[in-house]
């Protein structure tokens, strides 16, 4: 959000009517978990299931959670979203606005630190004990 807000401020003085893509860096779900595990000082990545299997199970999972009146962990739409092309070109924003997004690692580490400082009640107790805010990136 900090990077997007900075780009918005820069866009105030940009050419009128222009559009900019202010995306960050592409990161796979596996890489996302690796970065978060590093911050959380966890050794293992969560297990993976084949996409074809999840596509078969998704309707059943949706029904199961609907009956139990709970929000599903995944559904057909989330599986679709995870597999669309998310590699956007932000070169115009870089050139014209000086847009320079922080690394994914820095942003995720800062996010965890923010939750530690502001929303500890949302962090599972077992993780709270081992987490230390403001570690280096």
SULBELWO-V415545 format. One record per backbone hydrogen bond with DSSP energy under -0.5 kcal/mol. NH is the residue of the N-H (numbers start at 1). CO is the residue of the C=O. E is the energy in kcal/mol with one decimal. If there is no record, write none. Layout:
nh = [NH,NH]
co = [CO,CO]
e = [E,E]
//
This chain:
nh = [5,6,7,8,9,10,11,12,12,13,14,18,22,32,33,34,35,36,37,38,39,40,41,41,42,54,55,56,57,58,59,61,62,63,64,65,66,67,68,69,70,79,80,81,82,83,83,84,88,90,94,95,96,97,98,99,107,108,109,110,111,112,113,114,115,116,117,118,119,122,123,127,128,129,130,131]
co = [1,2,3,4,5,6,7,8,9,10,11,15,20,28,29,30,31,32,33,34,35,36,37,38,37,50,51,52,53,54,55,57,58,59,60,61,62,63,64,66,65,75,76,77,78,79,80,81,86,88,90,91,92,93,94,93,103,104,105,106,107,108,109,110,111,112,113,114,115,119,120,124,124,125,127,127]
e = [-2.9,-2.1,-2.0,-2.3,-2.0,-2.1,-2.2,-0.8,-0.8,-1.0,-1.1,-1.3,-0.7,-2.5,-2.3,-2.1,-2.4,-2.5,-2.9,-1.9,-2.0,-2.9,-0.6,-0.7,-2.8,-2.1,-2.5,-1.3,-2.2,-2.3,-0.5,-2.7,-2.7,-2.0,-2.6,-2.6,-2.1,-2.5,-1.8,-0.9,-3.0,-2.0,-2.0,-2.8,-2.0,-0.6,-1.4,-1.1,-1.1,-0.7,-2.1,-2.6,-2.9,-1.8,-0.8,-1.9,-2.3,-2.8,-2.7,-2.5,-2.1,-2.3,-2.3,-2.4,-2.4,-2.3,-2.1,-2.5,-2.2,-2.1,-1.7,-1.5,-1.6,-1.3,-0.7,-1.2]
//
